[in-house]
Amino acid sequence: MTLYAHITGWGIAVPDKILTNDDIAKMMDTSDEWIRERTGIQERRIAGPQDSTSSLASAAAIRALEMANISPWDVELIIVTTSSPEYIFPATASLVQDRIGAANAGALDILAACTGFIYALDMVTQTIRSGAFKTALVIGAETLSRFLDWTDRDTCILFGDGAGAFVLQASEEPGGVISSVLRSDGSGGELLSIPAGGSAQPASARTVQDGLHFIHMNGREVYRFATKVMARSSEETLSKANWDIKDISLIIPHQANKRIINAAARGLKLPIEKFVINVHKYGNTSTASIPIATVEAFEEGRLNRNDKIVFVGFGSGLSWGALSVIWTGPFPIEKAVPFKRLRFLARLISWYRRLVRKLDGLIWGRKGNSA
Ligand code: COA
């Protein structure tokens, strides 16, 4: 029996606050014209104090579950891919598991920078295709605005916050990810990094003073690398799937810079209309950019059942990759899952688990003291 991993639900969540190029131009020496011309970006979303990577990820996940009509209890695996995790540990995926009440799920994070969603989607597909799991969530979520030096015009114009989630479910019908290309070139690691806060340079007064906890980037080199790999990896995944480029309805690329997407279109000799582009609205939301662009393409009626599409991305690592995908949703809903009640129950369970842990701690503390 051959199994496939279908994308049966999808959802996004972006912060309410919009930061326009003009807003940034009031903070530093740049202009709306320069940013639009060099990147295509017009505005981006910025996380407010109430937002976090896990809150955005959870909101997107709940929308995706509602779309797939899957109860959080039926989710067996949650993978969050993020370059702005809530903590070094615990995994942001575990926080999401608790927030959405996925009491029966395992949870882990995958870090492959802006290529993370491609990697995570492929990993989840392979676990479903192996028969290990039937239902999983893959989420790309970012609050990169918290890692930006808001005096550095090279980087802070580029990035934005947001999250996108897919539900994947096993089926014997062909569909979902059909082929993949995942690549890395660690020799270019220093071109785009957050140098401090990890074990190489643990956070200290000096690392903070030197701004090493912010994103550092060599924009020109990253640009050169990106324009080389986008078309090449798209062609590689198509050849692995045995598909012709003419069969492709849409290419959904990582949204980093409109000029990079234009270069990919030229490389593949495709009209730019075949590409989904929404970088003007959100900037570069890293791991969230591909699912956000997918959901918007669907909502605009550009994605239909059985369409053959390509997801392609690149990022820090250096890393890059592409997937050939058959789009199969949405699926008809026969009986709606009572989400509100399930989520309320999930909150109660989470609260109960915390209480039991506290009481347990008190009892053990007393026993320990009297022993
Ligand atoms: N506003 C105004 N001027 C700016 C500026 C800004 N925000 N940022 C840089 N400049 C200036 C530079 O200082 C430079 O001035 P100089 O010629 O006097 O030295 C000039 O603009 C050109 O800089 P350059 O770096 O060559 O610009 P560019 O055309 O390469 O565009 C990027 C810069 C960052 C937009 C572009 O290199 C890029 O998109 N790189 C890829 C980044 C990326 O996608 N990262 C995420 C990967 S997942």
Residues whose N, C-alpha, C, O or C-beta is under 5 A from the ligand:
A	BS01	COA	D29 T30 S31 W34 R38 T39 C114 R153 D154 I157 G219 R220 V222 Y223 A256 N257 F314 G315 S316
